[in-house]
């Protein structure tokens, strides 16, 4: 899921930089800002809830391939 989102953002970034002449700069800037906002939100969530790190990352520090979410427990 994360790699899919990253790939979509990368393709849109490439299209914004090389294909569209008029709005390319705006698309380019918006995608860079979107990535920065996602990184900022992710770091704030992990800083605010440090117990989430052991659920989101495995022992080697890589993002887990799945996360179980239980609501109402």
Residue frames as a rotation matrix with the C-alpha (Angstrom) as fourth column:
UNK 1
0.569 0.823 0.000 0.00
0.823 -0.569 0.000 0.00
0.000 0.000 -1.000 0.00
UNK 2
0.533 -0.443 -0.721 2.74
0.107 -0.810 0.577 2.41
-0.839 -0.385 -0.384 0.96
UNK 3
-0.575 -0.787 0.224 4.79
0.285 0.064 0.956 1.50
-0.767 0.614 0.187 -2.11
UNK 4
-0.142 0.622 0.770 1.73
0.990 0.068 0.127 1.95
0.027 0.780 -0.625 -4.32
UNK 5
0.826 0.435 -0.358 1.13
0.485 -0.872 0.062 5.43
-0.286 -0.225 -0.932 -2.92
UNK 6
0.120 -0.877 -0.466 4.80
-0.018 -0.471 0.882 6.29
-0.993 -0.097 -0.072 -3.36
UNK 7
-0.617 -0.330 0.715 4.75
0.635 0.328 0.699 5.04
-0.465 0.885 0.007 -6.96
UNK 8
0.328 0.821 0.468 1.61
0.941 -0.327 -0.087 7.06
0.082 0.468 -0.880 -7.78
UNK 9
0.795 -0.074 -0.602 3.12
0.164 -0.929 0.332 10.22
-0.584 -0.363 -0.726 -6.29
UNK 10
-0.249 -0.968 -0.040 6.38
0.122 -0.073 0.990 9.62
-0.961 0.241 0.136 -8.18
UNK 11
-0.420 0.159 0.894 4.60
0.894 0.242 0.377 9.15
-0.156 0.957 -0.244 -11.52
UNK 12
0.692 0.714 0.107 2.51
0.721 -0.690 -0.056 12.27
0.034 0.116 -0.993 -10.97
UNK 13
0.485 -0.616 -0.621 5.67
0.052 -0.688 0.724 14.15
-0.873 -0.384 -0.302 -10.00
UNK 14
-0.568 -0.708 0.419 7.34
0.433 0.175 0.884 13.06
-0.700 0.684 0.207 -13.24
UNK 15
-0.034 0.645 0.763 4.28
0.992 -0.071 0.104 14.01
0.121 0.761 -0.637 -15.28
UNK 16
0.833 0.388 -0.395 4.13
0.477 -0.865 0.155 17.39
-0.282 -0.317 -0.905 -13.61
UNK 17
0.213 -0.851 -0.481 7.77
-0.013 -0.494 0.869 18.08
-0.977 -0.179 -0.116 -14.33
UNK 18
-0.720 -0.683 0.123 8.04
0.035 0.141 0.989 16.89
-0.694 0.716 -0.077 -17.91
UNK 19
-0.542 0.553 0.633 4.66
0.836 0.433 0.337 16.52
-0.088 0.712 -0.697 -19.61
UNK 20
0.529 0.847 0.055 2.42
0.848 -0.530 0.004 19.41
0.032 0.045 -0.998 -18.67
UNK 21
-0.405 -0.743 0.533 3.86
0.729 -0.614 -0.301 22.76
0.551 0.267 0.791 -19.70
UNK 22
-0.057 0.463 0.884 1.27
-0.138 -0.881 0.453 25.09
0.989 -0.096 0.114 -18.18
UNK 23
0.687 0.456 0.566 0.35
-0.605 -0.073 0.793 23.53
0.403 -0.887 0.226 -14.85
UNK 24
0.446 -0.562 -0.697 3.46
0.305 0.827 -0.473 21.36
0.842 -0.002 0.540 -14.48
UNK 25
-0.592 -0.721 0.361 5.11
-0.051 -0.413 -0.909 23.62
0.805 -0.556 0.207 -11.95
UNK 26
-0.128 0.639 0.759 2.00
-0.941 -0.321 0.112 23.79
0.315 -0.699 0.642 -9.80
UNK 27
0.820 0.405 -0.404 1.50
-0.314 0.909 0.274 20.01
0.478 -0.098 0.873 -9.87
UNK 28
0.050 -0.917 -0.396 5.17
0.318 0.390 -0.864 19.55
0.947 -0.083 0.311 -9.03
UNK 29
-0.671 -0.292 0.681 4.97
-0.435 -0.590 -0.681 21.88
0.600 -0.753 0.269 -6.02
UNK 30
0.244 0.861 0.446 1.69
-0.929 0.076 0.361 20.37
0.277 -0.502 0.819 -4.76
UNK 31
0.746 0.007 -0.666 3.07
-0.007 1.000 0.003 16.83
0.666 0.002 0.746 -4.86
UNK 32
-0.369 -0.920 -0.130 6.23
0.262 0.031 -0.965 17.80
0.892 -0.390 0.229 -3.00
UNK 33
-0.524 0.263 0.810 4.11
-0.758 -0.578 -0.303 19.56
0.389 -0.773 0.502 -0.36
UNK 34
0.592 0.799 -0.110 1.82
-0.681 0.568 0.462 16.50
0.432 -0.198 0.880 -0.10
UNK 35
0.357 -0.545 -0.759 4.78
0.343 0.832 -0.437 14.20
0.869 -0.105 0.484 0.55
UNK 36
-0.687 -0.652 0.320 6.19
-0.014 -0.429 -0.903 16.57
0.726 -0.625 0.285 3.16
UNK 37
-0.140 0.729 0.670 2.82
-0.930 -0.329 0.163 16.80
0.339 -0.600 0.725 4.93
UNK 38
0.742 0.403 -0.536 2.47
-0.276 0.912 0.303 13.00
0.611 -0.077 0.788 4.99
UNK 39
-0.081 -0.862 -0.500 5.95
0.456 0.414 -0.788 12.64
0.886 -0.292 0.360 6.48
UNK 40
-0.711 -0.164 0.683 5.25
-0.394 -0.713 -0.581 15.35
0.582 -0.682 0.443 9.05
UNK 41
0.297 0.900 0.318 1.94
-0.875 0.124 0.467 13.77
0.381 -0.417 0.825 10.10
UNK 42
0.638 -0.090 -0.765 3.54
0.092 0.995 -0.041 10.34
0.765 -0.044 0.643 10.38
UNK 43
-0.456 -0.875 -0.162 6.38
0.339 -0.003 -0.941 11.62
0.823 -0.484 0.298 12.55
UNK 44
-0.539 0.316 0.781 3.96
-0.718 -0.657 -0.229 13.51
0.440 -0.684 0.581 14.82
UNK 45
0.603 0.784 -0.151 1.75
-0.615 0.576 0.539 10.44
0.509 -0.232 0.829 15.28
UNK 46
0.406 -0.519 -0.752 4.74
0.432 0.834 -0.343 8.27
0.806 -0.185 0.563 16.18
UNK 47
-0.692 -0.646 0.323 6.10
0.060 -0.497 -0.865 10.94
0.720 -0.579 0.383 18.52
UNK 48
-0.278 0.686 0.672 2.71
-0.879 -0.464 0.110 11.34
0.387 -0.560 0.732 20.22
UNK 49
0.766 0.534 0.357 2.08
-0.622 0.757 0.202 7.59
-0.162 -0.377 0.912 20.50
UNK 50
-0.178 -0.962 -0.206 5.47
-0.983 0.182 0.001 5.86
0.036 0.203 -0.979 20.85
UNK 51
-0.271 0.121 0.955 3.81
-0.356 0.909 -0.216 2.50
-0.895 -0.398 -0.203 21.62
UNK 52
0.776 0.604 -0.182 2.64
-0.355 0.180 -0.917 2.39
-0.521 0.777 0.354 17.99
UNK 53
0.122 -0.812 -0.571 6.19
-0.993 -0.098 -0.072 1.88
0.003 0.576 -0.818 16.75
UNK 54
-0.704 -0.426 0.569 6.35
-0.484 0.873 0.055 -1.72
-0.520 -0.236 -0.821 17.94
UNK 55
0.107 0.823 0.558 3.10
0.187 0.535 -0.824 -2.42
-0.977 0.192 -0.096 16.09
UNK 56
0.856 0.265 -0.445 4.01
-0.311 -0.422 -0.851 -0.63
-0.413 0.867 -0.279 12.84
UNK 57
0.292 -0.852 -0.434 7.67
-0.867 -0.044 -0.497 -1.64
0.404 0.521 -0.752 12.52
UNK 58
0.863 -0.057 -0.503 9.33
0.153 0.977 0.152 -5.04
0.482 -0.208 0.851 12.86
UNK 59
0.758 -0.581 -0.297 12.51
0.432 0.106 0.895 -5.79
-0.488 -0.807 0.332 14.84
UNK 60
-0.189 -0.884 0.428 14.77
0.944 -0.043 0.327 -4.67
-0.271 0.466 0.842 11.98
UNK 61
-0.510 0.003 -0.860 13.00
0.148 -0.985 -0.091 -1.31
-0.848 -0.173 0.502 11.68
UNK 62
-0.980 0.199 0.031 11.11
0.014 -0.086 0.996 -2.02
0.201 0.976 0.082 8.45
UNK 63
-0.374 0.921 0.110 7.40
-0.921 -0.355 -0.160 -1.29
-0.108 -0.161 0.981 8.06
UNK 64
-0.570 0.239 0.786 5.34
-0.063 0.941 -0.332 -4.42
-0.819 -0.239 -0.521 8.74
UNK 65
-0.978 0.209 0.017 3.49
0.052 0.162 0.985 -5.92
0.203 0.964 -0.170 5.79
UNK 66
-0.037 0.999 -0.004 0.22
0.358 0.017 0.934 -5.82
0.933 0.033 -0.358 7.76
UNK 67
-0.939 -0.103 0.327 -1.20
-0.249 -0.452 -0.857 -4.14
0.236 -0.886 0.399 10.85
UNK 68
-0.363 0.845 -0.393 -4.16
0.759 0.513 0.402 -5.52
0.541 -0.153 -0.827 12.81
UNK 69
-0.825 0.209 0.526 -6.60
-0.378 -0.895 -0.237 -2.90
0.421 -0.394 0.817 14.08
UNK 70
-0.479 0.681 -0.554 -9.12
0.795 0.604 0.057 -3.82
0.373 -0.413 -0.831 16.78
UNK 71
-0.612 0.380 0.694 -11.93
-0.319 -0.921 0.223 -1.38
0.724 -0.084 0.684 17.49
UNK 72
0.350 0.860 0.371 -13.83
-0.654 -0.059 0.754 -1.45
0.670 -0.507 0.542 20.76
UNK 73
0.352 -0.287 -0.891 -11.43
0.510 0.857 -0.075 -3.65
0.785 -0.428 0.448 22.77
